[in-house]
Amino acid sequence: MSKPIPDLQLFNDLCAVEDTLMECGWCKGRAQDDNGRVCLIGAAAQLCGVSFEYDDQTKDYRRYRNIIDAVATEIRKRPPTKHQNNCETWACTDIAAFNDNPNTTIEDVRGKLREAREALL
């Protein structure tokens, strides 16, 4: 018998972020480009219906932060690149640096989402 996932909502949200990236397409350098493609942060924001400015009154802002924190935790586990060494340490900056790194691919992004899900098991 398998054990239950302690944070099923977050697990499902991480799956949905990946689905959003695959449906909309992935981009770098912007939350959403002119063609509707989204970056990793943009996909999480779109899923949760939040803006990119802090608003703790938004219904799903806490859900958005949980997604961002889970992915950032996995990104921080790998050695920083030169680009990341110049970044602030909070979660969105870490994710943006990872997403926008010239060497990052969509498969790398999907891999971090998978690692964040696996960390919940």
Secondary structure by P-SEA (a helix, b strand, c coil): cccccccaaaaaaaaaaaaaaaaacccccccccccccccaaaaaaaaacccccccccccaaaaaaaaaaaaaaaaaccccccccccccccaaaaaaaaaacccccaaaaaaaaaaaaaaac
